[in-house]
C-alpha cells in the first residue's frame, strides 16, 4: 500500500480537484436549489455510486483499455456530452405554471439518484481523473496495483461525498427565495439549461487534449 505521506498528498490533490465545479457539482446544486437539501443529498449518493463504477473500472484495467483506445475514450466523452445536452434542453423546455404555482416540478428520489449515477459514470472530469491522475499514486513496489487503486478510489469517493454534500447543503440553504417564485424558478431553469448545454459543448469539443493525454 502507498505510505501515509503519499496518501496525504493524494487526499489534498483530490480535494483540490473536487472543489472545481464540474457536471456532477452542477447537477447536485441544481437539484438542491430546485427541491431542497434531501434532494441534493440523494443526488450526492447517486453521483458517488457512479464514482465506484470508475473505481472498479480502474481496478479491473478497463480505464487502461480506454486510455489505449482513442475511439473508446471518444465514445465515453461524447456519451457524457450528449447526456449533458439532453439535460440542458429539458431544462429549457420546462414551462412555468404561472406566479400562483410556488412548488417546482418534483422528481422522485429514485430518479434523482439514478440520474446522478449516470451523470458521474459519463462524467469526463471523473474519467480523466481515474485515467491520468490516480494511477500516479500507485506504487508497484508497494504491492499489487489493483488493491492500491481501490484504496485510492475509495479515498476519492469519501472526499467527494463530503465536498459534494457541502455543495448540496449550501445550495439548498440559499434556495428559499428562488423556490418561492415561479418567475425565479423559470430563470433558474433557463440558467441551468444554458450551463448544461455549455458543459456539453465543452465535453464534446474541448476534450481533444484530454483524449491525446489518455492515449499517451
N, C-alpha and C positions, 0 to 999 in steps of 0.2 A: 504493500500500500504506500501511497505518497506520504512523506513525512509531514509533521504538523506545520512547519513554515510554508511548505508548498500548498497545503490545504488552505491556510490562512490567506495566502496570496491569491489563490483561485477564488475563494469566497469574496474577497474585496473586489477583484476584477469582475466577477459575476454580478455583484450588486450594482456596480457602476453601469454595466450593460443593461441590467433590468430596469434601471431608473430612466433610461432613454425610452420615451414612449414609442411603441410600435403598434401593429394591428391588434395585438392582444390587449394592451392597455386601453386603446381606443374603444374596443368592444366593451371592456369592463366599465369604463367611465360612462359610455352611452347608456348601458343598461342600468347603472346606478342612478343616473340622473332621471331616466325615464320611469323606473319602477322602485327605486329605493335601495336601502342597504342590503336587504336579504337577496334581492335580485343580483346585485353586484357581487355578493359573496358566493352565490350559486354559480355565477359566471366564472369567478376565480377558480372554483373547484373543477369546472369543465375544462377551462384553459389548461390547468396543470395535470389533469388526466391526459390531455394531449401531450404535455411535456414528457410524461412517462413513455409515450409511444416513441418519442425521439431518443429517450434513454435506451429503450430496448433495441431500437434500430441500430444505434451506435454500438451497443454491446455485441450485437449479432453480426456486425460488419456490413449492414445494409447501407449505412452512411458512407462507408468506404467505397461501396459499389457505385453509389450515386456520384461520388467525387470523381470516379474514374470514367463516368459516362456523362458527357455533356448533354446528350439527349434526355437521359433520365432526370438530371438535375433541372433542365429547362422545363420538362413536363411538370415537375413539382412546383416550380416557380410560377408557371402560367396557371396551374390549377388554383394556387393561392390568390393570384391576381384576379382570376375570374370570380372567385367567391367574394372578394372584397368589392368588386364592381357590382355584383348582384346585390350585396347588402346596401351599397350606395343608391342604386336605382330603386330598391324597395323603400328606402327612407324618403327619397324624393317623391315617390308616388303616393306616400301616405297623405290622406286628406283629413283636414281638421273638421270636426263636427260642429264648430262654432264656439263662441265665447261661453255658452252655457255648459259646455262639456269640460269638466275640470280634471278628469282622470285620463291618463294616457292609455293607448291600446295595450292590453295586458297580454304578455306571453307567459305560457306555463313555465314552471321551474324546470321541468324535464327538457322543454325546448331550449331554454336559455343555457342549460347545462350542456346539451349536445351541440348547440351552435358554438359555444365557447370551445368545446373539444375540437370541432372541425377547424375553427379559426386558427388554433395553435398547431394542429397537425400540419396544416398547409401554410404555416407562418414562415416566410422566407428568413426572417430575422433569427428565429429559433433554429431553423435548419442550418443556416450558416454557422451559428454558434457551435452546434454539435459536429459540423463538418470540419471547421477550420480552427476553432479556439480550444474547445475542451480537450482534444487529443494531445495538445502540447503539455498538459499536466500529468499525463500517464507516463510512467517510467517503466520500461521493460525490465530494468534491473531490480525493480521493487516487487516483481511477481507477475502473474498473469494479467493481461491487459483488460479483459472483459470485466472482472470484478472492480478494477480501478475505475473504468468508465461508468459502471453502475453507481459506485460511491460518489463520483463527481457529479453525475446526473442527478442523484438524489439531493445533493447539496444545492444544486441549481434549482430544483423543484421546491425545496423548503424555503429558500430565499425568495423564489418567485411568488409563492403563496403569501409570504409576509409583505413583500413590496406591493404586489397587486391588491392584496387586501387593504393596504393603506390607501391606495388609489380609490378603491371602492368606497371606503368609509368617508374619505374627503369629498368625493364627488357627490355622494348621497347627502352629506351634510349641507352642501351648497345648492341643492337642487329644489328646495321647497318652493321658492318663488316661480321657478320655471314650470313646475308641475301644476301650480295653481292657475296658470293662464293657458288657454288653448292657443292664443296667438304666440306666446313664448314657446309653447311646445312645438308649434309648427316651425318656428325659427330654429329650434333645436334639431328637428328632423332634417331641415334643409342643410344646416351647418354640418350635421353628422354625415348626411349623404354625400355632400361635396368632399368632405375629408376622406370618407371611404373610397370615393372614386379617385381622389388624388393618390391615396396609398396603393390602390390597384394599379394605377398608371406607373407609379414608381416601381412597384414589384415587377410589372410586365416589361417596362422599357429601360429601367435603370439597373438591371441586375447582370448585365454582361460582364462587368468587372468581377462580380461575385462568382459567376459561372466559371470564369477563367481561373479564379483563385481555387475553386473547388477542384478543378482539373489538375492544378499544379502538384 
